Amino acid sequence: MDAVDDADWMRKALQLAACAVSEDDEIPVGALVVSSEGALIGEGWNRNISEHDPSAHAEIVAMRRAGQVLGNHRLSGCTLYVTLEPCAMCAMAMIHARLARVVFAAFDPKTGAAGSVFNLLADPRHNHRIEVTGGVLADEAGQRLREYFRGKRSKKP
């Protein structure tokens, strides 16, 4: 896929991030999985608060759905797009799923595991490495996150 495709898919992931806020009042992170043939096979947004599930990050939700579509826990050849740099939990799930690529928008200087704090996706100790592209539409994704948290802080109980 090229940079234009990456930006187009990331725009869709940003739409999913908006659903996290509008439908579940969750942190605006959206993710989707695209097959090696270029088909959308899984999508999701943060649902960990609404589902009382610490693992229900946008990436995990999207990968679960993609696995169901493929009928396989391996997502070989697939690309995952996400609006925020994956955390360590999500990065390790991506490795176990055998994703080919991960494309993310905003960097996460506190918990990012795709280069910001950790670099789990490229760690040579793993038996699988994932191609990573970061910063695609980062300004827009970062602005949405800042606005969300600004709004939460202004609504003190």
WONOR-V436235 format. One record per run of one state. SS is the DSSP state (a for helix, b for strand, c for the rest). FROM is the first residue (numbers start at 0). TO is the last residue. Records with the same first field share a line. If there is no record, write none. Layout:
# WONOR-V436235
SS->FROM-TO  FROM-TO
This chain:
# WONOR-V436235
c->0-1  24-28  34-38  45-56  70-77  84-86  97-99  106-112  114-117  122-129  134-136  154-156
a->2-23  57-69  87-96  119-121  137-153
b->29-33  39-44  78-83  100-105  113-113  118-118  130-133
